[in-house]
């Protein structure tokens, strides 16, 4: 018998996570993992269960952005192809490099990136797209490494990377959501065989995640490019500070 309170909490968690993930092209693990952990799920299982749940968030948001015709499929595939490899390499590197020190360094770097994202570019044109596709796989590879090594979603790197390469923020968010379908699937499969995915939570979280992703994509569509970019920068700053504190050994959710 499923506890009604837990069912309600899981649904609300799914809606909020799905909304934010779709709005900013993030995976959603930055919110889902600590909440699952607070709800009694062991941290490794929270990470694995989050990875499996994010597949549905990414699929739902990708469908919404497909209808908006804002996904750059070629760019997304190039991004995901190397990110999947990088994620496995990053996971392997955790055995040799101190994640704590790297989280501090990476968090400080993200603060700088957030500042640049917040300021934006003067005179930017929202719908003109000219991408240097040769750099996309390189960026995707390092995005994957950071994801596997530091436990962050690929979107926190994908979106700034794509905007830096000339992709308008709306298209960057949509394309990042599409790329996360592949990286989250790869991560979920690995965690499943490690026994880290608690299947009990999936039917509780997935409905809210799917609904939230549709809401987030609609909000993003109606949001000005400058506002969306600044909103993403604020979220990135919060994640960066949280990462630095965790790297320094502080217990933060």
C-alpha positions in Angstrom: 0.0 0.0 0.0 1.5 3.3 -1.1 1.5 6.1 1.5 -0.6 9.0 0.2 1.8 11.6 1.6 4.8 10.0 -0.2 2.8 9.8 -3.4 1.9 13.5 -3.2 5.5 14.5 -2.3 6.9 12.4 -5.2 4.4 14.0 -7.7 5.1 17.6 -6.6 8.8 16.8 -6.7 8.5 15.5 -10.2 6.5 18.5 -11.4 8.9 21.1 -9.9 12.0 19.1 -11.2 10.5 18.6 -14.6 9.6 22.2 -15.0 13.0 23.6 -14.1 14.8 20.9 -16.1 12.9 21.7 -19.3 13.0 25.5 -18.8 16.8 25.5 -18.6 17.8 22.4 -20.5 19.1 20.7 -17.4 18.8 17.0 -16.4 17.1 17.7 -13.1 19.4 15.6 -10.9 20.6 18.7 -9.1 17.2 18.8 -7.4 16.0 15.2 -7.6 19.0 13.6 -5.9 19.0 15.7 -2.7 15.2 15.4 -2.4 15.3 11.6 -2.8 18.1 11.5 -0.3 16.0 13.5 2.2 13.1 11.2 1.6 15.2 8.3 2.8 16.8 7.0 -0.3 20.5 6.1 0.1 22.7 8.6 -1.8 24.1 6.1 -4.4 20.5 4.8 -5.1 19.3 8.4 -5.2 21.8 9.2 -8.0 20.9 6.0 -9.9 17.1 6.4 -9.5 17.5 10.1 -10.6 19.4 9.0 -13.7 16.6 6.6 -14.7 13.9 9.2 -14.0 15.6 11.9 -16.0 15.2 9.9 -19.2 11.4 10.6 -19.0 12.0 14.3 -18.3 14.3 14.6 -21.2 12.0 12.7 -23.5 9.0 14.8 -22.5 10.8 18.1 -22.9 12.3 17.0 -26.2 8.9 16.2 -27.6 7.7 19.7 -26.5 10.7 21.4 -28.1 10.3 19.2 -31.2 6.9 20.7 -31.7 8.4 24.1 -31.2 11.0 23.2 -33.9 13.8 24.4 -31.7 16.0 21.3 -31.5 19.2 21.3 -33.5 19.3 17.5 -34.0 22.7 17.3 -35.7 24.3 19.4 -32.9 22.5 17.4 -30.2 23.8 14.1 -31.6 27.3 15.4 -31.9 27.1 16.7 -28.3 25.7 13.4 -27.0 28.1 11.1 -28.9 31.2 12.2 -27.1 29.4 13.1 -23.8 28.5 9.4 -23.3 32.2 8.4 -23.7 33.3 11.2 -21.4 30.8 10.2 -18.7 32.3 6.7 -18.5 35.8 8.2 -18.4 34.7 10.7 -15.7 33.3 7.9 -13.6 36.5 5.9 -13.9 38.6 9.0 -12.9 36.8 9.2 -9.6 39.1 6.4 -8.4 42.2 8.5 -8.9 41.2 12.2 -8.4 39.7 13.8 -5.3 36.2 14.8 -6.3 36.1 17.3 -3.4 39.0 19.5 -4.8 37.6 19.3 -8.3 34.1 20.4 -7.1 35.6 23.5 -5.6 37.6 24.3 -8.8 34.6 23.5 -11.0 32.2 25.5 -8.8 34.5 28.6 -9.0 34.7 28.2 -12.8 30.9 27.9 -13.0 30.5 31.2 -11.1 32.6 32.9 -13.8 30.5 31.2 -16.5 27.3 32.3 -14.8 28.5 35.9 -14.7 29.2 35.8 -18.4 25.8 34.2 -19.1 24.1 36.9 -17.0 25.7 39.7 -18.8 25.1 38.1 -22.2 26.2 39.7 -25.5 25.4 43.2 -26.5 23.2 43.3 -29.6 22.7 39.5 -29.6 20.2 38.2 -32.3 18.0 35.6 -30.9 17.1 33.6 -34.0 20.3 33.7 -36.1 22.2 30.4 -35.8 25.8 29.8 -37.0 27.5 26.9 -35.1 31.1 25.8 -35.3 30.2 22.1 -35.3 33.8 21.0 -35.0 33.9 22.3 -31.4 30.7 20.7 -30.4 32.0 17.1 -29.9 35.0 18.5 -27.9 32.7 20.4 -25.6 30.4 17.4 -25.3 33.3 15.2 -24.3 34.3 17.5 -21.4 30.7 17.9 -20.5 30.5 14.1 -20.1 33.7 14.0 -18.0 32.4 16.6 -15.6 29.1 14.7 -15.4 30.7 11.4 -14.5 33.4 12.9 -12.3 31.4 15.5 -10.4 27.8 14.1 -10.6 26.4 17.2 -12.4 23.9 17.1 -15.2 25.3 17.7 -18.7 23.0 20.7 -19.2 24.9 22.9 -16.9 27.8 22.7 -19.4 25.9 22.1 -22.6 23.8 25.3 -22.5 26.7 27.7 -21.9 28.8 25.9 -24.5 26.1 26.1 -27.2 25.4 29.7 -26.5 29.1 30.5 -26.6 29.2 28.7 -30.0 26.5 31.0 -31.3 23.3 29.1 -30.6 20.4 31.3 -29.3 19.4 30.4 -25.7 16.0 28.9 -26.6 17.7 26.5 -29.1 20.5 25.8 -26.7 18.0 24.7 -24.0 16.0 22.6 -26.4 19.1 20.9 -27.9 20.6 20.2 -24.5 17.3 18.5 -23.4 17.6 16.3 -26.5 21.2 15.4 -25.8 20.4 14.5 -22.2 18.1 11.7 -23.5 21.2 9.8 -24.6 23.5 10.7 -21.7 20.8 9.9 -19.0 20.0 6.6 -20.7 23.7 5.6 -20.7 24.0 6.6 -17.1 20.8 4.8 -16.0 21.9 1.6 -17.7 25.2 1.7 -15.8 23.5 2.4 -12.5 20.9 -0.3 -13.1 23.5 -3.0 -13.4 25.2 -1.6 -10.3 21.9 -2.1 -8.4 21.5 1.7 -7.8 18.1 2.1 -9.4 15.1 1.7 -7.0 12.3 0.9 -9.4 9.7 1.6 -6.7 10.2 5.3 -7.1 9.9 5.5 -10.9 6.1 5.2 -11.2 5.8 7.8 -8.3 8.1 10.3 -9.9 7.6 9.9 -13.7 4.1 11.3 -14.1 5.0 14.5 -12.4 8.3 14.8 -14.3 6.5 14.4 -17.7 3.9 17.0 -16.8 6.5 19.3 -15.4 8.6 19.1 -18.5 5.7 20.1 -20.7 5.0 23.1 -18.4 8.7 24.1 -18.4 8.9 24.0 -22.2 5.9 26.2 -22.5 7.2 28.7 -20.0 10.5 28.8 -21.8 8.7 29.5 -25.1 7.0 32.5 -23.6 10.2 33.8 -21.9 12.4 36.5 -23.5 15.8 35.3 -24.5 17.6 37.7 -22.1 15.3 36.7 -19.2 15.8 33.0 -19.9 19.6 33.4 -20.1 19.7 35.4 -16.8 17.4 32.8 -15.1 19.8 30.1 -16.2 22.7 32.1 -14.9 21.0 32.4 -11.4 20.3 28.6 -11.3 24.0 28.0 -12.3 25.2 30.3 -9.6 23.2 28.4 -6.9 24.5 25.0 -8.2 28.1 26.4 -8.2 27.9 27.6 -4.6 26.3 24.3 -3.5 29.1 22.4 -5.4 31.8 24.5 -3.6 30.3 23.9 -0.2 30.1 20.1 -0.8 33.6 20.1 -2.1 34.8 21.8 1.1 33.0 19.1 3.2 29.9 21.0 4.3 26.7 18.9 4.5 24.3 20.6 2.2 21.1 19.1 0.6 
